[in-house]
Amino acid sequence: MSDLLEIHQLSVKLQNKVILSDVELSLQAGDILGLVGPSGCGKTTLLNVIAGFIEPCSGQLTIGKEIKVSADNMIAPEHRNIGMIFQGYALFPHLTVEANIRFGIDKLSKQEQAKRIDPLLDLLKLGELTQRYPHELSGGQQQRVAIARALAPQPKLLLLDEPFSNIDARLRNELMIEIRQLLKHLNMTAIFVTHNKDEVFTFADKIAVMHQGNILQTGLPSAVCKQPGSWQVADFLQLGSWLPVVVQVLEQSNSLISAIGDFVLEKTPLKNDPIAEVHSDSIEIEEFIAGSNQNESLQLLIKPQFIELCKSDAPANVQVEHISITEQGYHYLLSSLSRDNCLKFDQLSFYTDVLLTIGQQIKIAIKSHDFVVFSNINP
């Protein structure tokens, strides 16, 4: 399958401030990409560059085989064959649902307009709403109208900026599934911007994580979550908690020292990148990475599902600081009892069906799994 969108070394400056820097991205026809990242990282700017509302200062953007955009070759938005749905939907308040949808194709014949609009009205369940005005619609209905209007010109690429942010949480998941099924039915290529990582898992085929004007990692959501390529990716996606550890280099093995126990692992080859992964079946608290330098401080990414509660008579190593109730049971934030400043932590996330109390001291252990550690992080 060929790439419908290719972006190479794309950079953008606005008011002498670098917003995007050497962005690289490709998207195959028919794929839905979720573009995520913290506020101000450049997500919406990238969407606007693709749409043609903002000019790049360097780099190249290719849509299909025909449209090639660069700083020296700008192409107007109306000639890019792109549909865009804005966060507030931007429906015309004085036009009916039908007139809003017809707006982008009003130069076509009435017969051709009907051929495009009627299937969309049916697919999006808007047939009985054609003569209503936007203020007479719910948020979900307004979104469906915005999508129908964007799809009526039959664009090659659909861009959606925070498309589900104005939808009631109770209806959001149902609507995401409906819209995804529609886009897949139409084999529509789409990029949507969101702050909500959970939306990506429901709506997208792929995820791209942005940070400070760069795309740090792109891939299947499950793959990115399993092995984040940087601490920023892990931190934004809230994949777990950070456990401080110190490396102790020994002749036959490397020890990892933490506030909840010390761990030993046979020496393994070191990686050159800042992330290291360990596949091991070592005993006790199980798997850790071999460090590179004596007493080097690292941060171990611990996902809540790999933390277990030990017997009540075991010597405590953490204290309960916060309690909340979730679908997964009780959610606790734990702090360490260690007095070592290098190893102390105060927000280790932990789920269990066991009811604990604030201030209660307990012992936890780490289950065997593939560990990932980072250095020089600033969460």
C-alpha angles and dihedrals in degrees: 000000000000127000113259093189128035125177122184127186092334115180132178132191123191119186089348091304120120108235100166125024125193094326115191121193139149130184129189123225112273096020125126114215125197111210110202138170142120121300113284096022093119104260098132091039090056090049090051092049090053090047092049100246093114126042120227118231092212141357134054136272122196124189112189112322099299107052116070117171129189139147088273096043112044118177120201117249093245091059097051097075092230128143120210132194114196126213092253092040091235094226117173105252094206094053128079122239091263093047091049091054093046093051097091095044102038091121092064122089118272089248093053091046091054091047090057101036103044096062090047092051088052096045093046095042094240099126095109094044102057096112097044124102125234094257088058093059133083120242091260092049091049089052091052090052091050090051092048091050091049093048098044094081087053097236124197091225132029121206121197123189111204090326097177101039094098095048123102109257091236092060099033099087093046091049093047090054092048094049093045090052089050094051091047090048089054093041086234121173111222144176120198129187119218142159090207114087091193089064089059093057091051101039111025139072092201138019131216117193117207129199128176095342097317135097104235100184139001129188147091109333091236092051094048091050092048094051115014112197096218139016090249090061092048092045097049094046088048091228093164146311130298116248114192113227135177123213120230112192115213132179098251101020145008122245125209114207121205139161091255098047147315121268132201126206132173113252116273132185112279123238124229095222123079092251124073129183127202128204107190145134098212117157132254113017089004132210132038141153123257108245126224105219135035111264092000112162117229138167120237117208108227119188115208094239090064095058118091133190115239128215115297093243093055117110108270122243102172140038130218110246103167138017130199135161121239139163088268093057127258115358117209135187109212131199126202124251091212117115092205107112092208092057103034121117133174108188111050107155116227135172127198141148089231114102112231131175132236110268093021114139117221140163121245132184135194120246120227113272142123107296126209123197134185136196130213096022126160107192 
